[in-house]
């Protein structure tokens, strides 16, 4: 099961990243769990200074942008 974490304060970009990530995971047919991390101290533990950010299985994959679902599929694969 993939652990997908969305790092951000809940802004519109963060919500869009969550939607795109979910769409990508569903398109790939992988089992996944999405966790939204909004606490700034927790976000900083990943070394992330810009949000939104996407973390896949503990590895930061995207920072400060909202990748399209097709791009996220590549990150999950």
PyMOL Python script that loads the backbone (N, CA, C, O; Angstrom):
from pymol import cmd

cmd.read_pdbstr("""\
ATOM      1  N   UNK A   1       0.842  -1.188   0.000  1.00  0.00           N
ATOM      2  CA  UNK A   1       0.000   0.000   0.000  1.00  0.00           C
ATOM      3  C   UNK A   1       0.883   1.247   0.000  1.00  0.00           C
ATOM      4  O   UNK A   1       1.830   1.356   0.779  1.00  0.00           O
ATOM      5  N   UNK A   2       0.558   2.170  -0.878  1.00  0.00           N
ATOM      6  CA  UNK A   2       1.299   3.428  -0.960  1.00  0.00           C
ATOM      7  C   UNK A   2       0.790   4.387   0.101  1.00  0.00           C
ATOM      8  O   UNK A   2      -0.416   4.526   0.306  1.00  0.00           O
ATOM      9  N   UNK A   3       1.727   5.047   0.773  1.00  0.00           N
ATOM     10  CA  UNK A   3       1.353   6.094   1.718  1.00  0.00           C
ATOM     11  C   UNK A   3       1.605   7.429   1.033  1.00  0.00           C
ATOM     12  O   UNK A   3       2.748   7.792   0.753  1.00  0.00           O
ATOM     13  N   UNK A   4       0.534   8.147   0.768  1.00  0.00           N
ATOM     14  CA  UNK A   4       0.600   9.429   0.070  1.00  0.00           C
ATOM     15  C   UNK A   4       0.288  10.528   1.068  1.00  0.00           C
ATOM     16  O   UNK A   4      -0.759  10.514   1.716  1.00  0.00           O
ATOM     17  N   UNK A   5       1.194  11.472   1.187  1.00  0.00           N
ATOM     18  CA  UNK A   5       0.995  12.566   2.133  1.00  0.00           C
ATOM     19  C   UNK A   5       0.989  13.891   1.382  1.00  0.00           C
ATOM     20  O   UNK A   5       1.858  14.173   0.557  1.00  0.00           O
ATOM     21  N   UNK A   6      -0.015  14.684   1.695  1.00  0.00           N
ATOM     22  CA  UNK A   6      -0.142  16.021   1.128  1.00  0.00           C
ATOM     23  C   UNK A   6       0.275  16.994   2.223  1.00  0.00           C
ATOM     24  O   UNK A   6      -0.350  17.053   3.282  1.00  0.00           O
ATOM     25  N   UNK A   7       1.325  17.750   1.966  1.00  0.00           N
ATOM     26  CA  UNK A   7       1.804  18.722   2.945  1.00  0.00           C
ATOM     27  C   UNK A   7       1.319  20.097   2.541  1.00  0.00           C
ATOM     28  O   UNK A   7       1.589  20.562   1.433  1.00  0.00           O
ATOM     29  N   UNK A   8       0.600  20.748   3.444  1.00  0.00           N
ATOM     30  CA  UNK A   8       0.112  22.087   3.155  1.00  0.00           C
ATOM     31  C   UNK A   8      -0.897  22.533   4.187  1.00  0.00           C
ATOM     32  O   UNK A   8      -1.376  21.741   4.999  1.00  0.00           O
ATOM     33  N   UNK A   9      -1.211  23.801   4.145  1.00  0.00           N
ATOM     34  CA  UNK A   9      -2.071  24.397   5.165  1.00  0.00           C
ATOM     35  C   UNK A   9      -3.554  24.307   4.846  1.00  0.00           C
ATOM     36  O   UNK A   9      -4.388  24.789   5.613  1.00  0.00           O
ATOM     37  N   UNK A  10      -3.885  23.695   3.722  1.00  0.00           N
ATOM     38  CA  UNK A  10      -5.295  23.580   3.354  1.00  0.00           C
ATOM     39  C   UNK A  10      -5.730  24.614   2.330  1.00  0.00           C
ATOM     40  O   UNK A  10      -6.925  24.838   2.137  1.00  0.00           O
ATOM     41  N   UNK A  11      -4.769  25.240   1.677  1.00  0.00           N
ATOM     42  CA  UNK A  11      -5.074  26.247   0.663  1.00  0.00           C
ATOM     43  C   UNK A  11      -5.675  25.577  -0.581  1.00  0.00           C
ATOM     44  O   UNK A  11      -5.644  24.352  -0.692  1.00  0.00           O
ATOM     45  N   UNK A  12      -6.219  26.362  -1.513  1.00  0.00           N
ATOM     46  CA  UNK A  12      -6.794  25.765  -2.729  1.00  0.00           C
ATOM     47  C   UNK A  12      -5.800  24.894  -3.505  1.00  0.00           C
ATOM     48  O   UNK A  12      -6.189  23.861  -4.049  1.00  0.00           O
ATOM     49  N   UNK A  13      -4.518  25.296  -3.565  1.00  0.00           N
ATOM     50  CA  UNK A  13      -3.516  24.479  -4.265  1.00  0.00           C
ATOM     51  C   UNK A  13      -3.323  23.137  -3.561  1.00  0.00           C
ATOM     52  O   UNK A  13      -3.140  22.107  -4.211  1.00  0.00           O
ATOM     53  N   UNK A  14      -3.366  23.157  -2.232  1.00  0.00           N
ATOM     54  CA  UNK A  14      -3.212  21.911  -1.468  1.00  0.00           C
ATOM     55  C   UNK A  14      -4.373  20.962  -1.767  1.00  0.00           C
ATOM     56  O   UNK A  14      -4.176  19.758  -1.927  1.00  0.00           O
ATOM     57  N   UNK A  15      -5.566  21.510  -1.841  1.00  0.00           N
ATOM     58  CA  UNK A  15      -6.748  20.695  -2.133  1.00  0.00           C
ATOM     59  C   UNK A  15      -6.678  20.130  -3.548  1.00  0.00           C
ATOM     60  O   UNK A  15      -7.059  18.983  -3.781  1.00  0.00           O
ATOM     61  N   UNK A  16      -6.192  20.933  -4.491  1.00  0.00           N
ATOM     62  CA  UNK A  16      -6.052  20.473  -5.877  1.00  0.00           C
ATOM     63  C   UNK A  16      -5.006  19.365  -5.965  1.00  0.00           C
ATOM     64  O   UNK A  16      -5.189  18.400  -6.708  1.00  0.00           O
ATOM     65  N   UNK A  17      -3.914  19.492  -5.215  1.00  0.00           N
ATOM     66  CA  UNK A  17      -2.893  18.453  -5.200  1.00  0.00           C
ATOM     67  C   UNK A  17      -3.471  17.153  -4.655  1.00  0.00           C
ATOM     68  O   UNK A  17      -3.172  16.077  -5.173  1.00  0.00           O
ATOM     69  N   UNK A  18      -4.293  17.241  -3.621  1.00  0.00           N
ATOM     70  CA  UNK A  18      -4.928  16.045  -3.058  1.00  0.00           C
ATOM     71  C   UNK A  18      -5.839  15.388  -4.096  1.00  0.00           C
ATOM     72  O   UNK A  18      -5.843  14.165  -4.231  1.00  0.00           O
ATOM     73  N   UNK A  19      -6.610  16.193  -4.825  1.00  0.00           N
ATOM     74  CA  UNK A  19      -7.502  15.659  -5.861  1.00  0.00           C
ATOM     75  C   UNK A  19      -6.706  14.986  -6.975  1.00  0.00           C
ATOM     76  O   UNK A  19      -7.045  13.884  -7.407  1.00  0.00           O
ATOM     77  N   UNK A  20      -5.649  15.650  -7.439  1.00  0.00           N
ATOM     78  CA  UNK A  20      -4.832  15.097  -8.521  1.00  0.00           C
ATOM     79  C   UNK A  20      -4.136  13.808  -8.087  1.00  0.00           C
ATOM     80  O   UNK A  20      -4.021  12.863  -8.868  1.00  0.00           O
ATOM     81  N   UNK A  21      -3.677  13.779  -6.843  1.00  0.00           N
ATOM     82  CA  UNK A  21      -2.993  12.592  -6.322  1.00  0.00           C
ATOM     83  C   UNK A  21      -3.958  11.417  -6.245  1.00  0.00           C
ATOM     84  O   UNK A  21      -3.621  10.296  -6.626  1.00  0.00           O
ATOM     85  N   UNK A  22      -5.146  11.685  -5.753  1.00  0.00           N
ATOM     86  CA  UNK A  22      -6.156  10.619  -5.655  1.00  0.00           C
ATOM     87  C   UNK A  22      -6.532  10.108  -7.046  1.00  0.00           C
ATOM     88  O   UNK A  22      -6.666   8.901  -7.247  1.00  0.00           O
ATOM     89  N   UNK A  23      -6.699  11.011  -7.995  1.00  0.00           N
ATOM     90  CA  UNK A  23      -7.038  10.617  -9.372  1.00  0.00           C
ATOM     91  C   UNK A  23      -5.932   9.750  -9.960  1.00  0.00           C
ATOM     92  O   UNK A  23      -6.215   8.756 -10.629  1.00  0.00           O
ATOM     93  N   UNK A  24      -4.679  10.115  -9.717  1.00  0.00           N
ATOM     94  CA  UNK A  24      -3.546   9.349 -10.253  1.00  0.00           C
ATOM     95  C   UNK A  24      -3.488   7.961  -9.633  1.00  0.00           C
ATOM     96  O   UNK A  24      -3.274   6.977 -10.341  1.00  0.00           O
ATOM     97  N   UNK A  25      -3.672   7.871  -8.336  1.00  0.00           N
ATOM     98  CA  UNK A  25      -3.613   6.574  -7.645  1.00  0.00           C
ATOM     99  C   UNK A  25      -4.751   5.666  -8.117  1.00  0.00           C
ATOM    100  O   UNK A  25      -4.552   4.468  -8.320  1.00  0.00           O
ATOM    101  N   UNK A  26      -5.934   6.238  -8.288  1.00  0.00           N
ATOM    102  CA  UNK A  26      -7.072   5.443  -8.769  1.00  0.00           C
ATOM    103  C   UNK A  26      -6.826   4.968 -10.201  1.00  0.00           C
ATOM    104  O   UNK A  26      -7.152   3.832 -10.544  1.00  0.00           O
ATOM    105  N   UNK A  27      -6.253   5.833 -11.035  1.00  0.00           N
ATOM    106  CA  UNK A  27      -5.982   5.468 -12.432  1.00  0.00           C
ATOM    107  C   UNK A  27      -4.980   4.316 -12.516  1.00  0.00           C
ATOM    108  O   UNK A  27      -5.069   3.468 -13.404  1.00  0.00           O
ATOM    109  N   UNK A  28      -4.029   4.295 -11.584  1.00  0.00           N
ATOM    110  CA  UNK A  28      -3.029   3.224 -11.564  1.00  0.00           C
ATOM    111  C   UNK A  28      -3.567   1.946 -10.931  1.00  0.00           C
ATOM    112  O   UNK A  28      -3.025   0.859 -11.131  1.00  0.00           O
ATOM    113  N   UNK A  29      -4.646   2.097 -10.163  1.00  0.00           N
ATOM    114  CA  UNK A  29      -5.222   0.938  -9.496  1.00  0.00           C
ATOM    115  C   UNK A  29      -4.399   0.450  -8.312  1.00  0.00           C
ATOM    116  O   UNK A  29      -4.480  -0.721  -7.942  1.00  0.00           O
ATOM    117  N   UNK A  30      -3.601   1.343  -7.711  1.00  0.00           N
ATOM    118  CA  UNK A  30      -2.799   0.943  -6.551  1.00  0.00           C
ATOM    119  C   UNK A  30      -3.590   1.157  -5.261  1.00  0.00           C
ATOM    120  O   UNK A  30      -4.459   2.025  -5.173  1.00  0.00           O
ATOM    121  N   UNK A  31      -3.261   0.346  -4.276  1.00  0.00           N
ATOM    122  CA  UNK A  31      -3.843   0.584  -2.960  1.00  0.00           C
ATOM    123  C   UNK A  31      -3.098   1.752  -2.352  1.00  0.00           C
ATOM    124  O   UNK A  31      -1.873   1.833  -2.442  1.00  0.00           O
ATOM    125  N   UNK A  32      -3.837   2.657  -1.734  1.00  0.00           N
ATOM    126  CA  UNK A  32      -3.190   3.846  -1.197  1.00  0.00           C
ATOM    127  C   UNK A  32      -3.936   4.369   0.017  1.00  0.00           C
ATOM    128  O   UNK A  32      -5.102   4.055   0.256  1.00  0.00           O
ATOM    129  N   UNK A  33      -3.217   5.171   0.762  1.00  0.00           N
ATOM    130  CA  UNK A  33      -3.785   5.880   1.905  1.00  0.00           C
ATOM    131  C   UNK A  33      -3.304   7.315   1.771  1.00  0.00           C
ATOM    132  O   UNK A  33      -2.109   7.563   1.606  1.00  0.00           O
ATOM    133  N   UNK A  34      -4.241   8.266   1.843  1.00  0.00           N
ATOM    134  CA  UNK A  34      -3.864   9.683   1.749  1.00  0.00           C
ATOM    135  C   UNK A  34      -3.950  10.304   3.134  1.00  0.00           C
ATOM    136  O   UNK A  34      -4.941  10.157   3.850  1.00  0.00           O
ATOM    137  N   UNK A  35      -2.887  10.997   3.482  1.00  0.00           N
ATOM    138  CA  UNK A  35      -2.842  11.710   4.757  1.00  0.00           C
ATOM    139  C   UNK A  35      -2.542  13.169   4.453  1.00  0.00           C
ATOM    140  O   UNK A  35      -1.628  13.472   3.686  1.00  0.00           O
ATOM    141  N   UNK A  36      -3.304  14.067   5.049  1.00  0.00           N
ATOM    142  CA  UNK A  36      -3.065  15.490   4.859  1.00  0.00           C
ATOM    143  C   UNK A  36      -2.364  16.018   6.108  1.00  0.00           C
ATOM    144  O   UNK A  36      -2.871  15.890   7.222  1.00  0.00           O
ATOM    145  N   UNK A  37      -1.215  16.600   5.905  1.00  0.00           N
ATOM    146  CA  UNK A  37      -0.435  17.144   7.019  1.00  0.00           C
ATOM    147  C   UNK A  37      -0.475  18.655   6.924  1.00  0.00           C
ATOM    148  O   UNK A  37       0.035  19.242   5.970  1.00  0.00           O
ATOM    149  N   UNK A  38      -1.093  19.287   7.932  1.00  0.00           N
ATOM    150  CA  UNK A  38      -1.264  20.743   7.905  1.00  0.00           C
ATOM    151  C   UNK A  38      -0.404  21.453   8.949  1.00  0.00           C
ATOM    152  O   UNK A  38      -0.241  22.672   8.891  1.00  0.00           O
ATOM    153  N   UNK A  39       0.146  20.703   9.900  1.00  0.00           N
ATOM    154  CA  UNK A  39       0.963  21.308  10.949  1.00  0.00           C
ATOM    155  C   UNK A  39       2.316  21.730  10.372  1.00  0.00           C
ATOM    156  O   UNK A  39       3.056  20.909   9.829  1.00  0.00           O
ATOM    157  N   UNK A  40       2.624  23.012  10.497  1.00  0.00           N
ATOM    158  CA  UNK A  40       3.835  23.554   9.872  1.00  0.00           C
ATOM    159  C   UNK A  40       5.097  22.890  10.417  1.00  0.00           C
ATOM    160  O   UNK A  40       6.065  22.715   9.677  1.00  0.00           O
ATOM    161  N   UNK A  41       5.103  22.519  11.693  1.00  0.00           N
ATOM    162  CA  UNK A  41       6.279  21.854  12.267  1.00  0.00           C
ATOM    163  C   UNK A  41       6.470  20.464  11.664  1.00  0.00           C
ATOM    164  O   UNK A  41       7.600  20.044  11.415  1.00  0.00           O
ATOM    165  N   UNK A  42       5.379  19.759  11.432  1.00  0.00           N
ATOM    166  CA  UNK A  42       5.457  18.438  10.802  1.00  0.00           C
ATOM    167  C   UNK A  42       5.935  18.570   9.354  1.00  0.00           C
ATOM    168  O   UNK A  42       6.738  17.766   8.880  1.00  0.00           O
ATOM    169  N   UNK A  43       5.435  19.588   8.662  1.00  0.00           N
ATOM    170  CA  UNK A  43       5.830  19.832   7.272  1.00  0.00           C
ATOM    171  C   UNK A  43       7.334  20.103   7.201  1.00  0.00           C
ATOM    172  O   UNK A  43       8.017  19.595   6.312  1.00  0.00           O
ATOM    173  N   UNK A  44       7.844  20.898   8.132  1.00  0.00           N
ATOM    174  CA  UNK A  44       9.261  21.249   8.125  1.00  0.00           C
ATOM    175  C   UNK A  44      10.153  20.035   8.400  1.00  0.00           C
ATOM    176  O   UNK A  44      11.314  20.021   7.991  1.00  0.00           O
ATOM    177  N   UNK A  45       9.630  19.022   9.081  1.00  0.00           N
ATOM    178  CA  UNK A  45      10.415  17.806   9.344  1.00  0.00           C
ATOM    179  C   UNK A  45      10.784  17.095   8.041  1.00  0.00           C
ATOM    180  O   UNK A  45      11.753  16.336   7.999  1.00  0.00           O
ATOM    181  N   UNK A  46      10.018  17.339   6.986  1.00  0.00           N
ATOM    182  CA  UNK A  46      10.324  16.763   5.673  1.00  0.00           C
ATOM    183  C   UNK A  46      11.341  17.621   4.918  1.00  0.00           C
ATOM    184  O   UNK A  46      11.772  17.247   3.827  1.00  0.00           O
ATOM    185  N   UNK A  47      11.729  18.765   5.486  1.00  0.00           N
ATOM    186  CA  UNK A  47      12.647  19.670   4.809  1.00  0.00           C
ATOM    187  C   UNK A  47      11.952  20.508   3.757  1.00  0.00           C
ATOM    188  O   UNK A  47      12.598  21.071   2.874  1.00  0.00           O
ATOM    189  N   UNK A  48      10.640  20.589   3.851  1.00  0.00           N
ATOM    190  CA  UNK A  48       9.831  21.314   2.873  1.00  0.00           C
ATOM    191  C   UNK A  48       9.603  22.746   3.343  1.00  0.00           C
ATOM    192  O   UNK A  48       9.127  22.976   4.455  1.00  0.00           O
ATOM    193  N   UNK A  49       9.948  23.704   2.488  1.00  0.00           N
ATOM    194  CA  UNK A  49       9.756  25.113   2.819  1.00  0.00           C
ATOM    195  C   UNK A  49       8.640  25.750   1.998  1.00  0.00           C
ATOM    196  O   UNK A  49       8.145  26.820   2.354  1.00  0.00           O
ATOM    197  N   UNK A  50       8.242  25.109   0.911  1.00  0.00           N
ATOM    198  CA  UNK A  50       7.157  25.606   0.068  1.00  0.00           C
ATOM    199  C   UNK A  50       6.056  24.565   0.013  1.00  0.00           C
ATOM    200  O   UNK A  50       6.322  23.370  -0.114  1.00  0.00           O
ATOM    201  N   UNK A  51       4.828  25.022   0.109  1.00  0.00           N
ATOM    202  CA  UNK A  51       3.707  24.099  -0.033  1.00  0.00           C
ATOM    203  C   UNK A  51       2.908  24.511  -1.255  1.00  0.00           C
ATOM    204  O   UNK A  51       3.000  25.660  -1.686  1.00  0.00           O
ATOM    205  N   UNK A  52       2.138  23.619  -1.814  1.00  0.00           N
ATOM    206  CA  UNK A  52       1.913  22.250  -1.356  1.00  0.00           C
ATOM    207  C   UNK A  52       3.080  21.346  -1.740  1.00  0.00           C
ATOM    208  O   UNK A  52       3.886  21.673  -2.611  1.00  0.00           O
ATOM    209  N   UNK A  53       3.146  20.207  -1.070  1.00  0.00           N
ATOM    210  CA  UNK A  53       4.165  19.218  -1.384  1.00  0.00           C
ATOM    211  C   UNK A  53       3.531  17.833  -1.344  1.00  0.00           C
ATOM    212  O   UNK A  53       2.565  17.592  -0.620  1.00  0.00           O
ATOM    213  N   UNK A  54       4.091  16.942  -2.128  1.00  0.00           N
ATOM    214  CA  UNK A  54       3.619  15.560  -2.192  1.00  0.00           C
ATOM    215  C   UNK A  54       4.731  14.639  -1.715  1.00  0.00           C
ATOM    216  O   UNK A  54       5.866  14.717  -2.186  1.00  0.00           O
ATOM    217  N   UNK A  55       4.387  13.761  -0.768  1.00  0.00           N
ATOM    218  CA  UNK A  55       5.334  12.778  -0.258  1.00  0.00           C
ATOM    219  C   UNK A  55       4.762  11.396  -0.556  1.00  0.00           C
ATOM    220  O   UNK A  55       3.610  11.108  -0.231  1.00  0.00           O
ATOM    221  N   UNK A  56       5.579  10.541  -1.179  1.00  0.00           N
ATOM    222  CA  UNK A  56       5.166   9.181  -1.513  1.00  0.00           C
ATOM    223  C   UNK A  56       6.060   8.220  -0.737  1.00  0.00           C
ATOM    224  O   UNK A  56       7.274   8.196  -0.935  1.00  0.00           O
ATOM    225  N   UNK A  57       5.461   7.436   0.137  1.00  0.00           N
ATOM    226  CA  UNK A  57       6.209   6.468   0.944  1.00  0.00           C
ATOM    227  C   UNK A  57       7.421   7.105   1.622  1.00  0.00           C
ATOM    228  O   UNK A  57       8.507   6.527   1.644  1.00  0.00           O
ATOM    229  N   UNK A  58       7.220   8.300   2.174  1.00  0.00           N
ATOM    230  CA  UNK A  58       8.273   8.962   2.935  1.00  0.00           C
ATOM    231  C   UNK A  58       9.263   9.773   2.114  1.00  0.00           C
ATOM    232  O   UNK A  58      10.153  10.412   2.677  1.00  0.00           O
ATOM    233  N   UNK A  59       9.123   9.758   0.789  1.00  0.00           N
ATOM    234  CA  UNK A  59      10.051  10.490  -0.086  1.00  0.00           C
ATOM    235  C   UNK A  59       9.336  11.680  -0.722  1.00  0.00           C
ATOM    236  O   UNK A  59       8.292  11.523  -1.356  1.00  0.00           O
ATOM    237  N   UNK A  60       9.907  12.868  -0.547  1.00  0.00           N
ATOM    238  CA  UNK A  60       9.320  14.081  -1.117  1.00  0.00           C
ATOM    239  C   UNK A  60       9.466  14.024  -2.639  1.00  0.00           C
ATOM    240  O   UNK A  60      10.570  13.886  -3.166  1.00  0.00           O
ATOM    241  N   UNK A  61       8.326  14.132  -3.335  1.00  0.00           N
ATOM    242  CA  UNK A  61       8.321  14.020  -4.801  1.00  0.00           C
ATOM    243  C   UNK A  61       8.056  15.339  -5.511  1.00  0.00           C
ATOM    244  O   UNK A  61       8.541  15.544  -6.623  1.00  0.00           O
ATOM    245  N   UNK A  62       7.298  16.235  -4.892  1.00  0.00           N
ATOM    246  CA  UNK A  62       6.971  17.520  -5.521  1.00  0.00           C
ATOM    247  C   UNK A  62       6.842  18.581  -4.436  1.00  0.00           C
ATOM    248  O   UNK A  62       6.262  18.332  -3.379  1.00  0.00           O
ATOM    249  N   UNK A  63       7.388  19.768  -4.706  1.00  0.00           N
ATOM    250  CA  UNK A  63       7.359  20.860  -3.727  1.00  0.00           C
ATOM    251  C   UNK A  63       6.975  22.157  -4.422  1.00  0.00           C
ATOM    252  O   UNK A  63       7.528  22.505  -5.466  1.00  0.00           O
ATOM    253  N   UNK A  64       6.020  22.867  -3.831  1.00  0.00           N
ATOM    254  CA  UNK A  64       5.675  24.203  -4.310  1.00  0.00           C
ATOM    255  C   UNK A  64       4.921  24.259  -5.616  1.00  0.00           C
ATOM    256  O   UNK A  64       4.833  25.316  -6.241  1.00  0.00           O
ATOM    257  N   UNK A  65       4.370  23.120  -6.039  1.00  0.00           N
ATOM    258  CA  UNK A  65       3.611  23.106  -7.287  1.00  0.00           C
ATOM    259  C   UNK A  65       2.537  22.034  -7.209  1.00  0.00           C
ATOM    260  O   UNK A  65       2.528  21.196  -6.307  1.00  0.00           O
ATOM    261  N   UNK A  66       1.631  22.086  -8.185  1.00  0.00           N
ATOM    262  CA  UNK A  66       0.556  21.092  -8.265  1.00  0.00           C
ATOM    263  C   UNK A  66       0.732  20.329  -9.574  1.00  0.00           C
ATOM    264  O   UNK A  66       0.265  20.775 -10.622  1.00  0.00           O
ATOM    265  N   UNK A  67       1.405  19.175  -9.517  1.00  0.00           N
ATOM    266  CA  UNK A  67       1.575  18.387 -10.737  1.00  0.00           C
ATOM    267  C   UNK A  67       0.239  17.856 -11.243  1.00  0.00           C
ATOM    268  O   UNK A  67      -0.693  17.640 -10.470  1.00  0.00           O
ATOM    269  N   UNK A  68       0.166  17.652 -12.544  1.00  0.00           N
ATOM    270  CA  UNK A  68      -1.030  17.061 -13.143  1.00  0.00           C
ATOM    271  C   UNK A  68      -1.094  15.569 -12.768  1.00  0.00           C
ATOM    272  O   UNK A  68      -0.072  14.967 -12.441  1.00  0.00           O
ATOM    273  N   UNK A  69      -2.299  14.979 -12.817  1.00  0.00           N
ATOM    274  CA  UNK A  69      -2.415  13.551 -12.472  1.00  0.00           C
ATOM    275  C   UNK A  69      -1.466  12.652 -13.260  1.00  0.00           C
ATOM    276  O   UNK A  69      -0.955  11.667 -12.727  1.00  0.00           O
ATOM    277  N   UNK A  70      -1.227  12.993 -14.545  1.00  0.00           N
ATOM    278  CA  UNK A  70      -0.327  12.161 -15.360  1.00  0.00           C
ATOM    279  C   UNK A  70       1.098  12.180 -14.785  1.00  0.00           C
ATOM    280  O   UNK A  70       1.784  11.158 -14.765  1.00  0.00           O
ATOM    281  N   UNK A  71       1.525  13.354 -14.322  1.00  0.00           N
ATOM    282  CA  UNK A  71       2.865  13.476 -13.744  1.00  0.00           C
ATOM    283  C   UNK A  71       2.946  12.729 -12.410  1.00  0.00           C
ATOM    284  O   UNK A  71       3.963  12.112 -12.093  1.00  0.00           O
ATOM    285  N   UNK A  72       1.866  12.794 -11.639  1.00  0.00           N
ATOM    286  CA  UNK A  72       1.848  12.103 -10.348  1.00  0.00           C
ATOM    287  C   UNK A  72       1.867  10.593 -10.554  1.00  0.00           C
ATOM    288  O   UNK A  72       2.468   9.869  -9.760  1.00  0.00           O
ATOM    289  N   UNK A  73       1.213  10.109 -11.617  1.00  0.00           N
ATOM    290  CA  UNK A  73       1.249   8.668 -11.899  1.00  0.00           C
ATOM    291  C   UNK A  73       2.694   8.203 -12.065  1.00  0.00           C
ATOM    292  O   UNK A  73       3.067   7.141 -11.565  1.00  0.00           O
ATOM    293  N   UNK A  74       3.507   8.997 -12.768  1.00  0.00           N
ATOM    294  CA  UNK A  74       4.919   8.651 -12.941  1.00  0.00           C
ATOM    295  C   UNK A  74       5.640   8.587 -11.594  1.00  0.00           C
ATOM    296  O   UNK A  74       6.504   7.735 -11.387  1.00  0.00           O
ATOM    297  N   UNK A  75       5.282   9.485 -10.687  1.00  0.00           N
ATOM    298  CA  UNK A  75       5.910   9.527  -9.355  1.00  0.00           C
ATOM    299  C   UNK A  75       5.510   8.297  -8.522  1.00  0.00           C
ATOM    300  O   UNK A  75       6.281   7.830  -7.683  1.00  0.00           O
ATOM    301  N   UNK A  76       4.322   7.793  -8.760  1.00  0.00           N
ATOM    302  CA  UNK A  76       3.831   6.647  -7.982  1.00  0.00           C
ATOM    303  C   UNK A  76       4.347   5.327  -8.520  1.00  0.00           C
ATOM    304  O   UNK A  76       4.448   4.344  -7.785  1.00  0.00           O
ATOM    305  N   UNK A  77       4.677   5.306  -9.819  1.00  0.00           N
ATOM    306  CA  UNK A  77       5.056   4.065 -10.483  1.00  0.00           C
ATOM    307  C   UNK A  77       6.401   3.573 -10.141  1.00  0.00           C
ATOM    308  O   UNK A  77       6.825   2.533 -10.645  1.00  0.00           O
TER     309      UNK A  77
END
""", "prot")
cmd.dss("prot")
cmd.show_as("cartoon", "prot")
cmd.util.cbc("prot")
cmd.orient("prot")
